[in-house]
Amino acid sequence: MKKFECKSLGMACDFKVEAENPEEVISKAEEHAATAHNLPRGEETRAKIRSQVKDAD
């Protein structure tokens, strides 16, 4: 399992996502980033998210 939290990018946001693989985490987090934070969809946003995808506890 992999996880991502918005707080890991310095956002004041409690969004968390877990999934079986990194690409699924990135996809869900990118959707959240676009709708909740008005960040553009694309490789730059995915790269920021990817840098903070961690192993789930």
C-alpha angles and dihedrals in degrees: 000000000000130000143195131192125192089222089067087069093049096260121146089231134114095211113137130172133187127188141159095259138025096246092057090049091049092048094051093043092049090053090051092047091053097047101035102032103025091236116157119257112241147082096305092057092042090051091053091049093044090055089061101042107120138179110275115243 
